[in-house]
Amino acid sequence: MGEENEILKEGFLVKRGHFVLNWKSRWFVLQNDKLLYYKLDGGQKRESGLKGRILLDGCSIICPCLEYENRPLVIKLKTKTSTDYFFEACSREDRDAWAADITKAIQALNPEKAEPLRDLKSSFKLPTNINLNHIVDAMNDSSNGIKPVPKNDQGGIYKDSYSGSALVDWLVSRNFACTRFEGVTLASMLIVENFIKPIGIRSNEAMRTGDLAEQFLDDSTALYTYAESKKKKNSFKEDFQLNTMELSGTVQKQGYLAKQGHKRKNWKVRLFVLRSDPAFLHYYDPTREDNRPVGGFSLRGCLISALEDNGVPFGVKGNVQGNLFKIITQKDIHYFIQASSKAERSEWIEAIKRLT
C-alpha cells in the first residue's frame, strides 16, 4: 500500500448537499483512505476551501444510482454509519471510472472482504427461463421503471424516449443484469423480439449498418422507445425548433471545466460539450435539473490559445497554474476557461482546433 495521503484521483464532481438538498460543484480528491472535497476558490482548489472529508473504511458504492430521474450520472456512496452521499459526474465513462477507483480504494482497506471484480468481457449466457415480458412490465412500472423523457437527435425532439446507456443502467440497477456486458445482451434481445425499437437518425442508422450492439451500449445519443405502444402514431414525431440545429452535432468531447464570468469575473464550474457538424461549444450549469445549455457559441472562425501564468491578461483573477486557455469568437467575445491540468488543457485545445 502506498502513502496514506497519496492522491489516487482528482477532478470535478457535482455533490448533493446534506441539509439543503441542492447541488454544488466541488473539486474531489481521492486518497487511499478518504475522499476530500473542496470549494473552488479563484478558479482552483485551495486547502482553505476544504468542505469535507469522507472516510472510506466500511463504505460501499452504488453505481448506477437511479434515485434521481433527471440525473442519470449519479454515484451513491454509503458510509458504515448509513450516511448517503450523492455525486454526479460529467459522463457515463467518468461516472464509472470514479465508481471503480473509489471501490478499489475501499477494497484495499479491507482486502479480506473484497469481492473479485467481474470480467466485463467474459462470456455470458442468458438463463433459458428468462421472461422478457416481465422485464418490459418492470420497465413500464410507474414507480421503479424507466422514466422516458424528451431527447434531442440531430435537430429533432423525440418524446417518451430513453437512451441506450440509460436502459443498460436500469437493467443493472434492477439486477436483471450483473454487468453492462450482460445488460447490452438483454437490451439487444428486447430489440430482436420487438419489445423496443430504435428511433432517431443515429439509432436507425446503427440498425441499418449492423452496428446496433455497439451503438446500444456506451452511447447516450442512441435513442429507443417501446415498439408496442398504445400512443398515437404521431406521438414520436419530431418537434423542430430554430435553436436545436446547433445541438444536433455529434458529441466529440465533454467534461467539467471552470469558466470565468463576463461581468463579475468569478469562476464557476460548467459542463462543456463540444459538438461537430455543426461545430459548437456549449456549456451547462451542472447544478440545475434541466438539460438546457446556459451558453454556447459557434466555433467557426474562433481563435484558441493557451495562457501561462506570466501571460494572464488583466481581469483574470487567481493563479491559473498553467491550466488556462482562451477562446476568441468570430464576434470578438473572449472566453477564459481553466482545465484541471495541463494535459487536460492540451486535450481540449487540440479537440477544439480540429473543428475551427
N, C-alpha and C positions, 0 to 999 in steps of 0.2 A: 504494500500500500504506500502511496506517495505521501507528501507532506500534508498535514492536516488542512492547511489553508490553500492547497493547490486549486487553481481555477480550472474546472473541467469544461465549462461552457458559460458564455455570457451573451446577452443581447436583449432586445426589447420584447416585452410581452404586455398584454393589457390585463390588469388584475381587477377582480370584483372586490369592492370594499366590504368590510365585516359589519359595520354598523349602518352606514349609509350605503345601500346596495347599488352604488353607481360604479362605473368602470373607468379606470385611470391607467394611463401608460406608465410603465415602470421599467427600469433597467434591472435585469435579473442576473445574478452571478451564482452559478452552481459550483459548490465546493464539495469535498469528499463527504462531509457530514451535515451540510446545511445548505439552504437556499436563501440568499440575501436579495433584497430588492430595494432600489433607490429611486428617489425623485430626480428627474432630470433638472440640472441646475446649470444655466448658461450654456446649454447645448451639450452637456457632458455629465458623467457620473462623478459625484464628489462624496467623500466619506461623510461629510456633514449632512448629506441628503439621504442617509440610510433610514428607510422607513420601517424595516422589519426583517426578521430572520426566522426561518422555519427549520427546526432540527429534523433531520431525515430519518433518524432511527425509529423504526416501527411504523413508518408511513407506507402508504400504498397509492398507486396511480390508477385512475380510471380514464381510459382513452380508447375509443372515442367516448365523449360525455355528451349526451343528448338532452340535458336538462334545460337548455336554452334554445328555443326553437329558431331564433334568428342568429344564433352564434354557433355554427357547426364546427368551429375550430377550437373549442374549449377543452382544456385538460382539467381534470379534477384531482386534487391532491388531498388525501385523507390522512390526518395525523393519528397517532396512537391514542390521543385524547379525544378522538372523534370530531376534531375541528376540520371543517372543509375549506379548502382554498380553490378558487377557480381562476385559471389563466387562459387567455386567448392568444393564439399565435397568428401569424400573417398568412399562412398557407397550410395545407394538409401535410406537406413534406416537413415544414418547420415544426408543426404540432407533433408529428410522430417522432421527429428527431429529439425534441425536448422530452417527450414522454419516455423514450428509450434511454436517454442519458440519465434522467432522474432515477429511473428504475434500476439501472446498473449501479448507480451510487448507493441506492437503498440496499440492494442485494449484497454489495461489497461490505456493508456494515454488519450483515448477518448472513455470511456465506452458507451456514448450515441450513438456513431456511429458504435459500434461493431456489427457485424452480428453474429448470433448464429452459433456455429460450427456444421457441419453436423455429424450425427452419421454414421460412415463408415460401420457399420454392420446392418444398418436399411434395411428393405425390399425394393426391387427395382423392378419395373415392367416396362419393355420396352414399349414405345408407340407402338400402333398397326400399325401405318403407317410408321415405321422406314424402311429406304431403305438401305440395306446392300450394294447394288451395288454402291450407292452414296458414302458410306464410303470407299469402295475399290478404287473407282476412285480418291477420295481425297488422299488416301494413295499413289497412283501412280503419283500424281502431282509432276512435276519436281521442283517446287519452294517450296511448303509447305508440301509435302508428307514425308513419312518415307524414310530416306536415307539408303538403305541396304549396309552393309559393310562386309568384310570377318570376320568370327568368328571362334574361336578355340573350339573344342569339343572333349576331350579325344584323343588328338593327331592329329585330322583331322582339316582341314581348310575348312569351307563351305562358298562359295562365295554368294553374294547377299542375305544375311540373316539378321535378326534382332532379338533381344531378346524379350521375353515376356514382361519384365518390360519396355523396350523401346516403345513397341506398346501401352501399357497402358498409359505411359507418353504422347504419341502423342494423343491418344483418349481424354484424359483430357484437354490437352493444346488446342486442336481444338474444344472443347466444344461439342464433341459427347457424353461425359460422364461428370458428375459433380464431381464424386468421383472415387477413384481407385476401390472401390467395383463395381460400375456401369461399369467401364472400363473393368474389367475382365469378367463381364457378356456379354458385347458386343463382346469381343475377343473370348469367348467360342462359341458364336453364329456364328462367322466367320468361326470357325473350323467345327462346326456341318454342316453348309451349304456349306462346301467345297470351301470357298474362300481362305483360307490359310491352311497350313499343317505344322506339326512339322517335323523338320529334326534333325539329330544328335542322338547320343545314348541316352542321358538323356531324351530328349523330346519324343522320340518314346517309351521309357520305361514307361514314365508317361502315355502315351496313352494306353499302354497295361494293366497297373495296375490300371487304373481308377483314377490316381492322377492328371489328366491333369489340372483341375480347380485350384488346389493349386499350381502346378508347373508353370502354365502360368503366374501367378502373383507373384511378390516378388522373382523371381529367374532370375537373369541376365544371367545365363548359359543355360536357356531353349531357344532353337532356333526355328525359324519359317521362312517360305518363302511363296510365293504365290502358291496356288495349281494350278491355271490356268495360266501357264506361256508359252510364245512363245519361250522361250530359249531352246536350245538343251538339250536333256535328261542328258548329261554328264556335264552340266554347274554347277551342285551342287556336283560333286564328290569330294572326299577327296584328298587334296594335302598334302601328308605326308612329313615332314621334320625331320631330325635327332634330332633337338633340341626342337621339340614340345612335346615329351613324358613327359618331366619334367613339362610342363604347363598343362598336361591333368588331373591332380588330382582334387579332389573335394575341393573347397574353404572352409576352416574351419574358417578363421578369416582374416579380413583386416582392415587397419587403418593407419593413419598418425603417424609416429614416427620420431625422429631426430637421424641421424646416423653420426658418426664421420668418416671423410675420412681417408684412409690408408696412404696417402702421406702428405697432407697438414694439417691434424689433425683439419680441420674446421668442423663445424656441418651443415648439410643440412637436410631439411625435405624430407622424402621419403614416398611413399605409399607402405606399406609392405603387401604382400599377402601370407598367409600360406595355403599350399595345402597338402592333404593326398593322398596316393595311386597313384603315389609315393609321399613321404613326401619331400617337398621342401619349402624353404622360399625365395621369390623373392622380390625385391624392385624396384620401378619405380620412375622416375622423374615426379612429378605431374604437372610441368610447361610445359612439352613437349606435342606436339599434338599427337604423335604416341602412340601406346599401347604396346610398347616393353619394357621389363624389362631392367634396366641398370646394374643389378647384381642379384646374387642369388646363392644358394648352397643347396646341399642335406643335410637333417637332420640326415641321417644315421651316427651313431657314434658321434654326436655332444654333447658337454657339455654346459650347460646353467646355469648361476648363477646370483643372484642379487648382486649389489655392493652398499655399503653405502658410505656416504661422506668421512669417515675416511679410506675407503678401496680402494680408487680410485688409480689405478696404474699410473706410470709415463707416461706422454704424453697425458692424458685426461684432457683437459682444461675446466675451468668453474666449478662452484658449481652445482653439479648434483642434489642436494636436495633429495637424496634418491630414485631417479626415474631411475637410470641407471642399465642396465643389460648387461652381456657379453655372447657371444656365441663363442665357440671354435670349429671349424670344424674338421673333420677327417684328413684334410690336415694341421692342426695346424695353420689355419688362424683365427685371433682374430677380432671379430666384437663388437664394443661398441655402444649400442643403448639406447636412452633415451625416456621414455614414458612421458606423460603429468602429471601423478600422480602415487602414489604408488599402488593404486588399479588397474590402467590400466597395470602397470608393472607386477603385480601378475597375471592378466588375460593372458597376453602374455606368461609369463614363464610357466604357467600351460598348456596352449594350445600347446606350443612347446614341452614340456616334454612328453605329451601324444603321440607324434609322433616320438620321438627319440628312 
